[in-house]
């Protein structure tokens, strides 16, 4: 009898210890195999055509272009590859934006280990997988300002999130490989779209929307 072909997976996370844990978990299965790892969206973009994984498991918060923009680019260029986001963010607007970008799954890093295995198999077979807590958050009716977040581009949303976390324009520029003038330009667009006036307003808004802890 022919040996079944395993589901191939690429792990994308900027923390090696996290990738190690996921790889060890996946190695306990017989039908799933990790074929490649990447520490950033840029590296994943280079390695995907070489390894052609069935499933890409992607963190959202990473250096460079970040997970959200990487998902957008990969889903446009590699339509046969399916992406599962695995992140610390359980609240809106993260799930909606990630799924709109083309991801087929959304998992919290606090989920039970077996949920990752279930998600990989379900997404590979054409389904979608969202953890219960995330699905509950997504079901809440959005307010006017929550809807306004949808106006932000992927890069603007990334800049917005990092400013809300207390990072400086210089720090954000270094993380995203952009100069600080470009970061200030993105911040200005964010403030206009969300109708905010000060950094304090931005932080307060991010807390209210669950983007950062209050």
N, C-alpha and C positions, 0 to 999 in steps of 0.2 A: 504493500500500500504506500502510495506517495506521501511524503511528509508535507503537512500543510504549510503554506507560505505565511510567515508571521506578519503582523501589522508592524510597519516600520515607523519609528518615532524620532524626531529631533527635539532636544531639550534646549530652550533658550532662556537663560537667566544669568545675570551678572555675578551671582554668588556661586562659587564652585561647590561649596558644601551643600547647597540646595539641590544643585544638579546631581550630586553624588547620591543624595537621599532618594530622589525620584528614580534615578537609574537602578539603585538597589531594589526599590519596590517593584519596578517593572521587570527586573530580572527574575522575580519569583513566579512570573507567568510563563506559559509555554507558547502563547500565541502572539506576544508583543515583544519587539526587540528595539533597543535604542541603537540607532546607526550613526548619530552625529550629535554634537553639542556646540552651542555658540554662547558667547557672553554678551552679545549685543544684537540689536536689530540689523545693523550693517553687516556683521559677520554672518548672521543667518541668511541674509539676502544673497551673499556670495556662496554659501555652502549648500543651500537648498537645491540648485540645479545639479550639483555634483552628486549628492546623496539621494535626492528624490524621495524624501520621507512621505509616508501616507499622512501622518499627523505631525503638526508642529505645536508643541506645548510652549506657550510664550508668556513670560512675565510682562507686566505693563511698565513698571518703573525700572528703567535701565538707562545707562549713559547713552549719549548720542541722540539719535532720532527718537528713541523711546519705543515701547512696545506698541502703542496705539498706531503710530504712523507706520511702523514696521508691518503691522497687520494689514493696514490699508494697502501698502505697496505689494506685499506678498499675495494677497487675495486677488489683486488686479493682474499680477504677472504670472502667478502660479495657481491658476484656478482649480487644478486637480488636487492641490494640497489643502488639507483641512486644518484649521487653527483652533486650538483650545486655549483660552486665556486662563492663567493660574496666578492669582494676585491676592494681595492683602485687602483690597477694596471690595466691600460687600454692598455698599450703598450707591444709589443713583447719584450722578448720571453716568458713572463708569460702565455698568453693565450694558445700558442702552447704546452708548457710544461704541463700545467694543463689538457688540453684536451687529450694529449697523455697519461697522467697518468690514464685516465679512466673517467674523469668528463664528464657529458652530457650537462652541461650548464656553461656559464661564464658571470657573471654580474658585472658591476661596482657599487660601493656603491653610485655613483652619479646618478644612473638610476632612472627613475620615479617609485614610489612605485608599481604601477599596473604592471610594467614589471616583478617584482618578482612573482606575482600571475600567470601571463601568463606563465612564465618559469616553475613554479612548475607543472602546468597542462600539458604543452606540454611535458616535460621530463617524467612525470608519464605515459603519453600515448604513450611513445616510441620514441618521437622526441628529438631534441636538441634545445638549445636556446643560442644565443650569441648576446649581444647588438650591435647595429649598429656601434657605434664608435669602439668597439673592433674588429668587423668583418672587418672594413675598415683598421685598423692597421695591421691585419693579412694578408690582401691582398697585402701588400707592398712586393716587391721582396727583399729577404734577401741578405746581402752582405757576404763576406767571413768570417768576424769575427762574425757576427750574427749566421752564421751556426756553427761556432766553439763552441758557447754556448751550442749547442745540445750535445756536448761531455761531458758536466758536469753531474755528477750524481745529484739526487735530493738534497742530503745533501751538495754537493759541491756548487750547485747553491744557496742554502740557505746561506751558509757561505760567498760566493762571494757577495751576495746582502747586507748582514749586514756589511761586511768590507767596501763596497762602501758607506754605510750610515754613516761611521765614527766610528763604534763601535770597541772596542779593542778585542783582542783574549779572554781576561778574561771575558768581558761582553757577548761575543757570547757564550763562554763555559757555562756560568751560564744560559743563555736563552735556550740553546739546551741540557743542562744536560750532557755536555762533558767536559773533562779536556782540558786545554789550549794547551797542546802538540798535541792533536788530531786536534784541530782547526788549529794550525799552519801547520799540515800535509795536511789538506784539502786545506788550502790557497796555499801551495806550489804546489799542484796538479792543482789548478785553474790557477795559474800563468803560469805553463808549458803548459797547454792545450790551453790557450788563448794567449800564447806567449807574456806575459807582464813581465816587469822587476821590477817595483816599485809600491808602493801603489798609488802614484800619477797617474801612468799609468792606474791602475785598476779603480780609481775613474773617470778619464777622459773617459775611455772606457764605464763605466756604464752610464755616462751622455749622451754619443753619442748614446747609444742604448735605451735611455729612461727608464732605470731601476731606476735611481734616477733623480730628477729634476736638470736641468742645471742652 
